[in-house]
Amino acid sequence: MIDAASVGSILLVWLALATCGLLAWPLAGLLLPDDLDRGYLAAKPLGWLIGSYVAWLASVAGVPFWRFGWIVGLGALVVVFGIANRRPRTLPPVARILQWETGFLAILLVGAVIKAGVPDIHGLEKFMDFGFVNAALRTTTMPPPDPWWAGAPINYYYFGHVAAAWLIQLAGVPSDHGFNVMIAVLFAFAATLSYRIVEGCLHPGSPRIALVCGCAAASLVTLGGNFHSVLYGPFRQFSWTTYARDFYYPDSTRFVGFDPPTGDKGFTEMPAYGFAVGDLHAHLLNLPTAFLLVLILVRLVQREAAPRPTGGVRPVEAIILALLFSVAAMCNSWDAISYGILMGLAGLMLMLRPGSGQVGCLVRLSGWGFFVIVAAFVLAAPFLLDFKPIASHLKWSDAHTPLWQLAVLYGHVAVPCALLLAGMLTRMRRDPRWLAGAMLAALAVVLVALPEIAYVKDIYGEDHRRANTMFKLSFEAQPVAVMASLILIGLLLQSVRTAVALVGLVLSVPLLATLSYGGIMHGGLFRSLGSRTLTLDGLGFVDRTHAEDRPLVDWLRDQPPTRHILMVEAPGDSFGDAGRLSAMSGVPSLLGWRGHEWLWRGNISPVYARSDQIKAFYLSRSLRQACDFVAAESVTHVAIGTIEHQSFSGLDLSVLEQLGPAIVRSGASLLIEVDLKNCQQ
C-alpha cells in the first residue's frame, strides 16, 4: 500500500511525537487533570510546540539550529518533565494508554495515506512552504534566510515551518518525506484535539454519547465540508449554479463572488480542504496551537462554572496560554486575534454564571488576561522585532456577502449555534457544558461576521479585497462551529426526554451530510488502495517532469549548512516552477517568486529590478557582463536547468560556462561554480 521508505518515515515521526508526548504528559496532566486521558493526547502537540519554541529561542541567541536544534528542544522537554512530574499522580491503566496511542497512530496513517495519494511538493504554495522548511533545516540563527531573496531573512509567519523542521530533525527523516508526514501529523492533531474538546465537554453524562460525538467531531473537522459541499455536491441538480460542469471540491471554498461572479470575491476554506490540498501553510500549521487554546479555555470555563469552582485561572494555565498565543502570533497572527476573542468570551461566560460576583470576577479575570497578553508579547518579542507586517491597514467593508450565500455555507451549523446562544437567556446558562458550547458558538458567529464589517487591506486586487480576511477567519469559524454544534447535539441526546433527543438527531443530519465532502475528495484514493503503491517521496515529480534537473537538486541538498552558497536561478511568477532549486534545497537564490517577494518586502520596485538584472545576466553576450553581475551580487553558483532554458530563449551557454567549472552536468542542465579568477583574464 505504502512503500517501505515512506512507512519508515511515518514510524520515525510517530516515535518522535511519542517521545515529545511522554515528556510533556505531566504538564498536560496539570492542565487537564479531569480529562479521561489526563491530557495524554494533548501532550503530543504541546510537547512538539514547547520543544520547537525552545530550539527557536536558542537559535535566536546564536545556538545553531541546524546542528543543535533537536537536542536543545528535547533537553527542554526533559526539564519540563522533571519539573511537572514532582508530584506523584495516578496514571490510567496501560491498556488505556495503548488504546489511545493505537488510535492516534491509526489516524496518523489515514492522514499519511491521504497525502501519499498526491505526494508531489509541487503546485499552489508548496514550493514556498518547502523552501521555508529547508531554509530552517540549514539555518544557524533565526529568522532563517529567505531562500528566494538572498541576503535577507524570511519576512513571514515562519514559526510553524521552523516547528516542522524541528520535528523532521528529531525524527531524522528526509525533508521531502517529513514535509508530507507533517501534513498527516496536523491531520492527526486536529482529529484528536477536536475529539478531546467535544468528548470532554459532554461529561458527566453518557460516556457512549460523548464518545460518538467526539468521534464525529474528529471526522467532521478533518474530512467534512461546509454546507455548500452538500447542496452543490450530492444535491447539485436541485441547486442553482452558474457552472455547467459537475461539482469540483474547491468550489466550496470559492463560492462568494465566484458563483455567481461579482466584484467581491471571498475565500471560505476549511481544514478538510487544507489537508486535501496539502500545502504546509501557516493556517494549517497553527491548527494544533489553535485547538490547544480552545481545549484549555473550554476546560477553564467548565471547571470554574461548576457548582464548586476551584478558584479561577491557575498559574500553569496562564503560562501555557501565553506560550500558545505567542506561537500563534509567530505562526498565523490571525489566530492570535481570533482566539484572543475566545479568551475574552471565556471571561464573559464566567461573569455571566449565577453567583459569580461580577465585579470581583472582572478584576481577577482582567488581571490574568493582561498577564497572558503581556507574557505572549514578551515570548514572541524576538520574532516581532524582526518582522515587518505584510498587511497595511484596516478598512470598513464596502461589500457584503448575501445572506443566502452565508446560509449555503453555514446552514449545517446555524441552528445549533443559534440554540446555544439562545439558551444563555434561560436556565441552561447554569450548565458549564452549555456555557462552553455557547462560547464556541459565539466565536464562530463573530468570525463569520467580522469580514462583513471590516477587512485588512493587502496587495490583492480590488475584486479580492476581502478575500484574505474572510479566508483566515472562516478557516477557524468552520471547525469551531462544528465542535459547538456537536456539544449541543450531545447534550440533547443525553436528555431523558425523547422529543429533546429527537431534536438532537435531526440537527445531526445536515452536519453528518457534510462528510460527503471527504468522500468526494478521497473516495477514489481509498477505493484504489489495493491496486497501487503510494509514496511520500515529495520530489518524485522532478524525475517525471524535469529529470535532467534532479542531479542539481541532489547536489544542493547534500551541501552542509556551513558551506556558503549563493545561487542564481530563473525567477518567475508565483505558483509556477521558478525558484524550484532553492525551494527544494533551502540554499538561497537571488530571487524566486516575484509576487510573493513583493508581498513580503512590501515594495514591488526592487523585486522587479532584481528580476530584470537576472534576465540580463542569463542573456549576457560577453564574459565581462556576466562577471560584473556575479561580482556585484556575490553569486557563487549559477544554475542552468530546464527552467532557465525555457525562461531565457536567447541564453548563450558558451558565455556562462566561462564563469567556472560545471560541478554538476546532467544533459542540458548544469550547475556552475563561479571562479572569479576567470573574470580577471
C-alpha positions as CSV (number, residue, x, y, z in Angstrom):
1,M,0.0,0.0,0.0
2,I,2.8,2.5,1.0
3,D,6.4,1.9,0.0
4,A,8.8,0.8,2.7
5,A,10.8,4.1,2.8
6,S,7.6,6.0,3.5
7,V,6.4,3.6,6.2
8,G,9.8,4.1,7.8
9,S,9.4,7.8,7.8
10,I,5.9,7.6,9.3
11,L,7.1,5.4,12.1
12,L,10.1,7.6,12.9
13,V,7.9,10.7,13.1
14,W,5.4,8.8,15.2
15,L,8.2,7.7,17.6
16,A,9.4,11.3,17.8
17,L,5.9,12.5,18.7
18,A,5.5,9.7,21.2
19,T,8.7,10.9,22.9
20,C,7.5,14.5,22.9
21,G,4.1,13.4,24.3
22,L,5.5,11.3,27.1
23,L,7.9,14.1,28.2
24,A,5.1,16.7,28.1
25,W,2.4,14.4,29.7
26,P,3.0,15.5,33.3
27,L,2.5,19.2,32.2
28,A,-0.6,18.3,30.1
29,G,-1.9,16.4,33.2
30,L,-1.6,19.6,35.3
31,L,-3.6,21.5,32.6
32,L,-6.3,18.9,32.0
33,P,-6.5,16.8,35.3
34,D,-10.2,16.0,34.8
35,D,-9.9,14.6,31.2
36,L,-10.3,10.9,30.9
37,D,-6.8,10.6,29.3
38,R,-5.2,13.0,31.8
39,G,-4.0,15.1,28.9
40,Y,-2.3,12.3,27.1
41,L,-3.5,13.2,23.6
42,A,-2.9,16.9,24.1
43,A,0.6,16.3,25.4
44,K,1.8,15.4,21.9
45,P,1.2,18.7,20.2
46,L,2.1,20.5,23.4
47,G,5.4,18.8,23.6
48,W,6.1,19.4,19.9
49,L,5.4,23.2,20.4
50,I,7.5,23.5,23.6
51,G,10.5,21.7,22.0
52,S,10.2,23.8,18.8
53,Y,9.9,27.1,20.7
54,V,12.9,26.5,23.0
55,A,15.0,25.4,20.0
56,W,13.9,28.5,18.1
57,L,14.7,30.8,21.0
58,A,18.1,29.2,21.5
59,S,18.8,29.8,17.8
60,V,17.8,33.5,18.2
61,A,20.5,33.6,20.9
62,G,23.0,32.1,18.4
63,V,22.8,28.3,19.1
64,P,23.0,26.7,15.6
65,F,19.5,25.4,14.8
66,W,20.7,23.0,12.1
67,R,23.2,21.3,14.4
68,F,21.7,21.5,17.9
69,G,18.0,22.4,17.5
70,W,16.6,18.9,18.2
71,I,19.0,18.4,21.1
72,V,18.0,21.8,22.7
73,G,14.3,21.2,22.3
74,L,14.4,17.6,23.6
75,G,16.5,18.8,26.6
76,A,13.9,21.4,27.4
77,L,11.2,18.7,27.4
78,V,13.2,16.6,29.8
79,V,13.4,19.7,32.1
80,V,9.7,20.2,31.8
81,F,9.1,16.6,32.6
82,G,11.2,16.8,35.7
83,I,9.5,20.0,37.0
84,A,5.9,18.9,36.2
85,N,6.4,15.4,37.5
86,R,7.5,16.3,41.0
87,R,4.1,15.2,42.4
88,P,3.1,11.6,42.0
89,R,-0.1,11.1,40.2
90,T,-2.4,8.2,39.3
91,L,-2.0,7.2,35.7
92,P,-4.6,5.4,33.6
93,P,-4.2,1.7,33.0
94,V,-1.5,0.7,30.5
95,A,-4.3,-0.9,28.3
96,R,-6.0,2.5,28.0
97,I,-2.7,4.2,27.1
98,L,-2.1,1.7,24.4
99,Q,-5.6,2.2,23.2
100,W,-5.1,6.0,22.8
101,E,-1.7,5.5,21.2
102,T,-3.1,3.0,18.7
103,G,-5.9,5.3,17.9
104,F,-3.5,8.2,17.3
105,L,-1.3,6.1,15.1
106,A,-4.3,4.9,13.1
107,I,-5.4,8.5,12.4
108,L,-1.9,9.4,11.5
109,L,-1.8,6.6,9.0
110,V,-5.1,7.8,7.5
111,G,-3.6,11.3,7.1
112,A,-0.5,9.8,5.6
113,V,-2.4,7.7,3.0
114,I,-4.4,10.9,2.0
115,K,-1.1,12.8,1.5
116,A,0.6,9.8,-0.2
117,G,-2.1,9.9,-2.8
118,V,-0.8,13.3,-4.0
119,P,2.8,13.4,-2.6
120,D,4.3,15.8,-5.1
121,I,5.6,19.0,-3.4
122,H,4.6,21.0,-6.5
123,G,1.7,23.4,-7.2
124,L,-0.1,26.1,-5.3
125,E,2.3,27.3,-2.5
126,K,4.1,24.1,-1.8
127,F,7.4,25.4,-3.2
128,M,7.2,28.3,-0.7
129,D,6.4,26.2,2.3
130,F,9.1,23.6,1.4
131,G,11.6,26.3,0.9
132,F,10.9,27.7,4.3
133,V,11.3,24.3,5.9
134,N,14.5,23.6,4.1
135,A,15.9,27.0,5.0
136,A,15.1,26.3,8.6
137,L,16.9,23.0,8.4
138,R,20.0,24.8,7.2
139,T,20.0,27.9,9.4
140,T,22.2,28.8,12.3
141,T,20.2,31.7,13.7
142,M,16.6,32.9,13.4
143,P,14.9,34.2,11.4
144,P,16.0,31.7,8.7
145,P,17.4,33.2,5.4
146,D,14.8,33.8,2.7
147,P,15.6,31.1,0.1
148,W,14.1,33.5,-2.6
149,W,15.8,36.8,-1.6
150,A,19.4,36.1,-0.8
151,G,20.9,38.3,1.9
152,A,17.6,38.9,3.8
153,P,15.8,36.9,6.4
154,I,12.3,35.4,5.9
155,N,9.7,38.2,6.5
156,Y,6.7,36.0,7.0
157,Y,5.0,34.0,9.8
158,Y,7.6,31.3,9.7
159,F,7.5,29.7,13.1
160,G,5.3,26.8,12.0
161,H,7.8,25.9,9.4
162,V,10.6,26.0,12.0
163,A,8.5,23.7,14.2
164,A,8.0,21.3,11.2
165,A,11.8,21.4,10.6
166,W,12.4,20.7,14.3
167,L,10.2,17.6,14.2
168,I,11.9,16.5,10.9
169,Q,15.3,16.9,12.7
170,L,14.1,14.9,15.7
171,A,12.8,12.1,13.6
172,G,15.8,12.1,11.2
173,V,13.7,11.7,8.0
174,P,14.4,13.3,4.6
175,S,12.8,16.8,4.4
176,D,10.5,15.8,1.4
177,H,9.2,12.9,3.4
178,G,9.0,15.0,6.5
179,F,7.0,17.7,4.7
180,N,4.4,15.2,3.7
181,V,4.3,13.3,7.0
182,M,3.8,16.7,8.7
183,I,0.5,17.1,6.9
184,A,-0.5,13.7,8.3
185,V,0.6,14.9,11.8
186,L,-1.5,18.0,11.6
187,F,-4.4,15.8,10.4
188,A,-4.0,13.6,13.5
189,F,-3.6,16.5,15.9
190,A,-6.7,18.2,14.5
191,A,-8.7,15.0,14.9
192,T,-7.5,14.1,18.4
193,L,-7.8,17.6,19.8
194,S,-11.3,18.2,18.4
195,Y,-12.3,14.8,19.8
196,R,-11.0,15.7,23.2
197,I,-12.7,19.1,23.2
198,V,-16.2,17.7,22.4
199,E,-15.9,14.4,24.3
200,G,-14.7,16.1,27.4
201,C,-17.5,18.8,27.2
202,L,-20.1,16.1,27.4
203,H,-19.1,14.8,30.9
204,P,-20.7,14.0,33.2
205,G,-23.3,12.2,31.0
206,S,-23.5,9.2,28.8
207,P,-19.9,8.0,28.0
208,R,-21.2,6.4,24.8
209,I,-22.8,9.6,23.5
210,A,-19.7,11.6,24.5
211,L,-17.6,9.1,22.6
212,V,-19.8,9.2,19.5
213,C,-20.0,12.9,19.4
214,G,-16.2,13.2,19.9
215,C,-15.5,10.8,17.0
216,A,-18.0,12.8,14.9
217,A,-16.1,16.0,15.7
218,A,-12.8,14.4,14.7
219,S,-14.3,13.2,11.4
220,L,-16.1,16.4,10.5
221,V,-13.2,18.7,11.3
222,T,-10.7,16.7,9.2
223,L,-12.9,15.4,6.4
224,G,-16.2,17.5,6.4
225,G,-17.0,20.3,4.2
226,N,-19.3,23.3,4.6
227,F,-22.9,23.1,3.7
228,H,-22.2,24.2,0.2
229,S,-20.5,20.8,-0.4
230,V,-23.8,19.1,0.3
231,L,-26.2,21.4,-1.6
232,Y,-23.9,21.7,-4.6
233,G,-22.4,18.2,-4.3
234,P,-24.9,15.4,-3.8
235,F,-27.8,17.7,-4.4
236,R,-26.3,19.8,-7.2
237,Q,-29.1,19.1,-9.6
238,F,-31.5,20.9,-7.2
239,S,-29.2,23.9,-6.6
240,W,-28.8,26.9,-8.8
241,T,-25.3,27.4,-10.1
242,T,-23.6,29.3,-12.9
243,Y,-21.3,26.4,-13.6
244,A,-22.1,24.0,-16.4
245,R,-19.7,21.4,-15.1
246,D,-20.0,18.9,-12.2
247,F,-19.1,19.8,-8.6
248,Y,-15.3,20.3,-8.0
249,Y,-14.3,20.3,-4.3
250,P,-12.6,23.7,-4.4
251,D,-16.0,25.2,-5.3
252,S,-17.0,25.1,-1.7
253,T,-14.0,27.5,-0.9
254,R,-14.6,29.7,-3.9
255,F,-18.3,30.4,-3.7
256,V,-18.8,34.0,-2.6
257,G,-18.2,36.2,-5.6
258,F,-17.5,33.3,-7.9
259,D,-20.9,31.6,-8.3
260,P,-22.4,33.9,-9.5
261,P,-19.4,36.1,-10.3
262,T,-19.2,39.5,-8.7
263,G,-16.6,42.1,-8.0
264,D,-16.4,41.0,-4.3
265,K,-14.8,37.6,-4.2
266,G,-14.2,35.7,-0.9
267,F,-12.4,32.5,0.2
268,T,-14.1,30.2,2.7
269,E,-11.7,27.3,3.2
270,M,-11.9,24.7,6.0
271,P,-9.3,22.2,7.4
272,A,-10.6,19.3,5.3
273,Y,-9.8,21.3,2.1
274,G,-6.3,22.3,3.6
275,F,-5.5,18.6,4.2
276,A,-6.6,17.6,0.7
277,V,-4.6,20.4,-0.9
278,G,-1.5,19.6,1.1
279,D,0.2,23.0,1.4
280,L,2.2,23.2,4.6
281,H,0.9,26.8,5.1
282,A,0.6,29.0,8.2
283,H,-3.1,28.5,8.8
284,L,-2.8,24.7,8.7
285,L,0.4,24.6,10.8
286,N,-1.2,26.6,13.5
287,L,-4.3,24.3,13.9
288,P,-2.8,22.4,16.8
289,T,-2.0,25.6,18.6
290,A,-5.5,26.9,18.0
291,F,-7.2,23.7,19.2
292,L,-5.0,23.6,22.3
293,L,-6.1,27.2,23.1
294,V,-9.8,26.1,22.6
295,L,-9.2,23.0,24.8
296,I,-7.7,24.9,27.7
297,L,-10.2,27.7,27.6
298,V,-13.2,25.4,27.3
299,R,-11.9,23.3,30.3
300,L,-11.4,26.5,32.3
301,V,-15.0,27.6,31.7
302,Q,-16.3,24.1,32.6
303,R,-14.3,24.0,35.8
304,E,-15.0,27.5,37.1
305,A,-18.7,27.4,36.1
306,A,-19.2,24.2,38.0
307,P,-21.1,24.2,41.3
308,R,-17.7,24.0,43.2
309,P,-15.2,26.1,41.2
310,T,-11.5,25.7,42.1
311,G,-10.6,29.3,42.4
312,G,-10.1,30.8,39.0
313,V,-7.3,30.7,36.5
314,R,-4.3,28.7,37.6
315,P,-0.7,30.0,37.0
316,V,0.2,27.0,34.8
317,E,-2.8,27.7,32.6
318,A,-1.8,31.3,32.2
319,I,1.8,30.5,31.4
320,I,0.8,27.9,28.7
321,L,-1.9,30.2,27.3
322,A,0.8,32.9,26.9
323,L,3.1,30.5,25.2
324,L,0.4,29.3,22.8
325,F,-0.7,32.9,22.0
326,S,3.0,33.8,21.3
327,V,3.3,30.8,18.9
328,A,0.0,31.8,17.2
329,A,1.4,35.3,16.7
330,M,4.5,33.9,15.1
331,C,2.8,31.2,13.0
332,N,-0.5,32.7,12.0
333,S,-1.2,36.1,13.5
334,W,-4.9,36.0,12.6
335,D,-5.3,33.1,15.1
336,A,-3.8,35.2,17.9
337,I,-6.7,37.6,17.3
338,S,-9.4,35.0,16.8
339,Y,-8.6,33.1,19.9
340,G,-7.9,36.3,21.8
341,I,-11.6,36.9,21.2
342,L,-12.3,33.4,22.6
343,M,-10.3,34.3,25.7
344,G,-12.5,37.4,26.2
345,L,-15.6,35.3,25.6
346,A,-14.4,32.8,28.3
347,G,-14.2,35.6,30.7
348,L,-17.7,36.9,29.8
349,M,-19.1,33.4,30.2
350,L,-17.7,33.1,33.7
351,M,-19.0,36.5,34.6
352,L,-22.5,35.6,33.4
353,R,-22.7,32.5,35.6
354,P,-25.0,32.8,38.5
355,G,-23.4,33.9,41.8
356,S,-20.1,34.9,40.1
357,G,-19.7,38.2,42.0
358,Q,-19.3,40.1,38.7
359,V,-17.0,43.0,39.9
360,G,-14.5,40.8,41.7
361,C,-14.6,38.2,38.9
362,L,-14.0,41.0,36.3
363,V,-11.0,42.3,38.2
364,R,-9.4,38.8,38.6
365,L,-10.0,37.7,35.0
366,S,-8.8,41.1,33.7
367,G,-5.6,40.6,35.7
368,W,-5.0,37.2,34.3
369,G,-5.9,38.3,30.8
370,F,-3.4,41.2,31.0
371,F,-0.7,38.8,32.2
372,V,-1.3,36.4,29.3
373,I,-1.2,39.2,26.7
374,V,1.9,40.8,28.1
375,A,3.7,37.5,28.5
376,A,2.7,36.4,25.0
377,F,4.2,39.6,23.6
378,V,7.4,39.0,25.6
379,L,7.7,35.4,24.4
380,A,7.2,36.4,20.8
381,A,9.3,39.6,21.0
382,P,12.3,38.2,19.2
383,F,10.1,37.4,16.2
384,L,8.0,40.6,16.3
385,L,11.1,42.9,16.5
386,D,12.4,41.4,13.2
387,F,9.1,41.2,11.4
388,K,7.7,43.9,9.1
389,P,3.9,43.5,8.9
390,I,2.6,42.5,5.5
391,A,-0.9,44.0,5.7
392,S,-1.2,47.7,5.6
393,H,-4.4,48.9,7.4
394,L,-7.9,48.1,8.4
395,K,-10.8,49.3,6.2
396,W,-14.6,49.2,6.6
397,S,-16.3,46.7,4.3
398,D,-18.0,48.3,1.4
399,A,-19.4,45.0,0.2
400,H,-21.3,42.2,2.0
401,T,-21.9,38.6,1.5
402,P,-25.6,37.9,0.5
403,L,-27.5,36.2,3.4
404,W,-28.5,33.3,1.1
405,Q,-24.8,32.6,0.4
406,L,-24.0,32.6,4.2
407,A,-26.9,30.2,4.7
408,V,-25.5,27.9,2.0
409,L,-22.1,27.9,3.6
410,Y,-23.1,27.6,7.3
411,G,-26.6,26.1,7.1
412,H,-25.4,22.9,8.9
413,V,-24.2,24.8,12.0
414,A,-26.5,27.8,12.0
415,V,-29.4,26.3,14.0
416,P,-27.2,24.5,16.7
417,C,-25.2,27.7,17.2
418,A,-28.3,29.8,17.4
419,L,-29.9,27.4,20.0
420,L,-26.7,27.5,22.1
421,L,-26.7,31.3,22.2
422,A,-30.5,31.5,22.8
423,G,-30.0,29.0,25.7
424,M,-27.9,31.7,27.5
425,L,-31.1,33.6,28.2
426,T,-32.6,30.6,30.0
427,R,-31.5,28.4,32.9
428,M,-29.3,26.5,30.6
429,R,-26.5,29.0,31.3
430,R,-26.2,27.2,34.7
431,D,-24.8,24.2,32.9
432,P,-21.0,24.5,32.4
433,R,-21.2,22.3,29.3
434,W,-23.8,24.6,27.8
435,L,-21.6,27.6,28.6
436,A,-18.6,26.0,26.9
437,G,-20.7,25.3,23.8
438,A,-22.2,28.7,23.7
439,M,-18.7,30.3,24.0
440,L,-17.6,28.4,20.8
441,A,-20.8,29.3,19.0
442,A,-20.3,32.9,19.8
443,L,-16.8,32.8,18.5
444,A,-17.9,31.2,15.2
445,V,-20.6,33.9,14.8
446,V,-18.1,36.7,15.4
447,L,-15.5,35.2,13.0
448,V,-18.1,34.9,10.2
449,A,-19.4,38.4,10.9
450,L,-16.1,40.3,11.1
451,P,-15.4,40.3,7.3
452,E,-18.8,41.8,6.8
453,I,-17.8,44.7,9.0
454,A,-14.1,45.3,8.2
455,Y,-11.2,43.8,6.3
456,V,-7.4,44.1,6.3
457,K,-6.0,45.8,3.2
458,D,-3.3,43.9,1.4
459,I,-1.7,43.7,-2.0
460,Y,-4.5,41.7,-3.6
461,G,-6.7,43.4,-6.2
462,E,-10.0,45.2,-5.8
463,D,-12.1,42.1,-6.6
464,H,-10.3,40.2,-3.8
465,R,-10.1,42.9,-1.2
466,R,-12.0,40.9,1.4
467,A,-10.7,37.5,0.3
468,N,-7.8,37.0,2.6
469,T,-9.6,38.4,5.7
470,M,-12.6,36.1,5.0
471,F,-10.3,33.1,4.4
472,K,-8.3,33.4,7.6
473,L,-11.4,33.9,9.8
474,S,-13.7,31.4,8.1
475,F,-11.0,28.7,8.3
476,E,-11.3,28.9,12.1
477,A,-15.0,29.5,12.2
478,Q,-15.9,26.3,10.4
479,P,-14.3,23.8,12.9
480,V,-15.2,25.8,16.0
481,A,-18.9,25.9,14.8
482,V,-18.8,22.2,14.2
483,M,-17.5,21.5,17.7
484,A,-20.1,23.8,19.2
485,S,-22.8,22.1,17.3
486,L,-21.8,18.6,18.4
487,I,-21.6,19.7,22.0
488,L,-25.2,20.8,21.7
489,I,-26.3,17.7,19.9
490,G,-24.6,15.6,22.6
491,L,-26.4,17.4,25.4
492,L,-29.7,17.0,23.6
493,L,-29.1,13.3,23.0
494,Q,-28.3,12.8,26.7
495,S,-31.7,14.2,27.7
496,V,-34.2,11.8,29.2
497,R,-37.0,13.4,27.2
498,T,-37.4,11.6,23.9
499,A,-38.6,14.7,22.0
500,V,-35.4,16.6,23.0
501,A,-33.2,13.7,22.0
502,L,-35.0,13.5,18.7
503,V,-34.2,17.2,18.0
504,G,-30.6,16.3,18.6
505,L,-30.8,13.5,16.0
506,V,-32.4,15.9,13.5
507,L,-29.7,18.5,14.0
508,S,-27.0,15.9,13.4
509,V,-28.3,15.0,9.9
510,P,-27.0,18.2,8.0
511,L,-23.8,18.0,9.9
512,L,-23.0,14.4,9.1
513,A,-24.1,15.1,5.5
514,T,-21.0,17.3,5.1
515,L,-18.8,14.1,5.3
516,S,-19.8,13.6,1.7
517,Y,-17.1,16.2,1.0
518,G,-14.4,13.8,2.3
519,G,-15.9,11.1,0.1
520,I,-15.7,13.3,-3.0
521,M,-12.1,14.2,-2.3
522,H,-10.7,10.9,-1.1
523,G,-13.2,8.2,-2.2
524,G,-11.3,7.3,-5.3
525,L,-8.0,7.1,-3.4
526,F,-9.2,4.7,-0.8
527,R,-11.0,2.5,-3.3
528,S,-7.8,2.1,-5.3
529,L,-5.5,1.2,-2.3
530,G,-5.3,-2.4,-3.2
531,S,-4.1,-1.7,-6.8
532,R,-1.5,1.0,-6.3
533,T,1.6,1.7,-4.3
534,L,1.7,5.0,-2.5
535,T,4.7,7.0,-1.5
536,L,5.7,10.1,0.5
537,D,8.5,10.9,-1.9
538,G,7.7,14.6,-2.4
539,L,10.4,15.0,-5.1
540,G,9.4,12.2,-7.4
541,F,7.8,14.7,-9.8
542,V,11.2,16.1,-10.6
543,D,12.2,12.8,-12.1
544,R,9.0,12.7,-14.2
545,T,8.9,16.3,-15.4
546,H,12.5,17.7,-15.1
547,A,14.7,14.7,-14.8
548,E,17.8,16.5,-16.0
549,D,17.5,18.8,-13.0
550,R,17.5,16.1,-10.4
551,P,21.3,15.9,-10.0
552,L,21.4,19.6,-9.4
553,V,18.7,19.3,-6.7
554,D,20.6,16.4,-5.1
555,W,23.9,18.2,-5.1
556,L,22.5,21.3,-3.5
557,R,20.6,19.2,-0.8
558,D,23.8,17.4,0.0
559,Q,25.8,20.5,0.8
560,P,26.5,21.1,4.5
561,P,24.9,24.2,6.0
562,T,28.3,25.5,6.9
563,R,29.1,25.9,3.2
564,H,28.3,29.4,1.9
565,I,26.3,29.2,-1.4
566,L,24.5,32.0,-3.1
567,M,22.8,30.8,-6.2
568,V,21.1,32.4,-9.2
569,E,18.3,30.7,-11.0
570,A,15.4,31.8,-13.1
571,P,12.8,33.8,-11.1
572,G,9.2,33.9,-12.2
573,D,5.6,34.4,-11.2
574,S,4.1,32.9,-8.1
575,F,2.8,29.3,-8.2
576,G,5.0,28.4,-11.1
577,D,8.2,26.3,-11.4
578,A,10.6,29.2,-10.9
579,G,12.7,29.1,-7.7
580,R,12.5,25.3,-7.6
581,L,16.1,24.6,-6.8
582,S,16.2,26.9,-3.8
583,A,12.9,25.7,-2.6
584,M,13.9,22.0,-2.7
585,S,17.3,22.6,-1.0
586,G,16.9,25.7,1.2
587,V,20.0,27.1,-0.5
588,P,19.3,30.9,-1.0
589,S,18.9,32.3,-4.5
590,L,18.8,35.9,-5.6
591,L,15.1,35.7,-6.5
592,G,12.3,33.1,-6.7
593,W,8.6,34.0,-6.9
594,R,8.3,37.7,-7.6
595,G,4.8,38.2,-6.4
596,H,5.5,36.6,-3.0
597,E,8.6,38.7,-2.5
598,W,6.6,41.8,-3.4
599,L,4.1,40.8,-0.6
600,W,6.9,40.0,1.9
601,R,9.1,43.0,1.2
602,G,6.2,45.5,0.7
603,N,7.8,47.1,-2.3
604,I,7.5,46.0,-5.9
605,S,10.3,48.1,-7.4
606,P,13.4,46.2,-6.0
607,V,11.8,42.9,-6.8
608,Y,11.3,43.5,-10.5
609,A,14.6,45.4,-10.7
610,R,16.4,42.3,-9.5
611,S,14.3,40.2,-11.8
612,D,15.4,42.3,-14.8
613,Q,19.1,42.1,-13.7
614,I,18.9,38.3,-13.5
615,K,17.3,38.2,-17.0
616,A,20.1,40.4,-18.4
617,F,22.7,38.1,-16.8
618,Y,21.3,35.0,-18.3
619,L,21.3,36.7,-21.7
620,S,24.8,38.0,-21.3
621,R,26.7,38.4,-24.6
622,S,30.1,38.8,-23.0
623,L,32.1,37.3,-20.1
624,R,32.6,40.8,-18.7
625,Q,28.9,41.4,-18.5
626,A,28.4,38.1,-16.7
627,C,31.3,38.8,-14.4
628,D,30.1,42.2,-13.4
629,F,26.8,40.7,-12.3
630,V,28.2,37.7,-10.2
631,A,30.8,40.0,-8.6
632,A,28.2,42.7,-7.7
633,E,25.7,40.1,-6.3
634,S,28.4,37.8,-4.7
635,V,27.0,34.8,-6.6
636,T,28.8,31.6,-6.0
637,H,26.8,29.2,-8.2
638,V,24.8,29.6,-11.4
639,A,22.0,27.2,-12.2
640,I,21.2,26.5,-15.9
641,G,18.5,23.9,-15.9
642,T,15.3,23.1,-17.8
643,I,13.5,26.2,-16.4
644,E,16.4,28.5,-17.3
645,H,16.4,27.2,-20.9
646,Q,12.6,27.8,-21.1
647,S,12.7,31.2,-19.5
648,F,15.7,32.6,-21.4
649,S,15.5,31.5,-25.1
650,G,18.5,33.6,-26.1
651,L,20.7,32.1,-23.4
652,D,24.3,31.7,-24.6
653,L,25.8,28.8,-22.7
654,S,29.3,29.4,-24.1
655,V,29.5,32.7,-22.2
656,L,28.2,31.5,-18.9
657,E,30.4,28.4,-18.9
658,Q,33.4,30.7,-18.8
659,L,32.5,31.7,-15.3
660,G,33.8,28.5,-13.8
661,P,33.6,24.7,-13.8
662,A,30.4,22.8,-14.2
663,I,30.4,20.8,-11.0
664,V,27.1,19.1,-11.9
665,R,26.2,18.3,-15.5
666,S,23.1,16.3,-16.5
667,G,22.0,16.5,-20.1
668,A,21.4,20.2,-20.9
669,S,21.3,21.1,-17.2
670,L,24.3,22.2,-15.3
671,L,25.4,23.9,-12.1
672,I,28.4,26.2,-12.5
673,E,30.6,27.1,-9.6
674,V,31.8,30.7,-10.1
675,D,35.5,31.3,-10.1
676,L,36.2,35.0,-10.2
677,K,39.8,34.3,-11.3
678,N,38.2,33.6,-14.7
679,C,36.9,37.1,-14.7
680,Q,40.5,38.5,-14.4
681,Q,41.6,37.2,-17.8
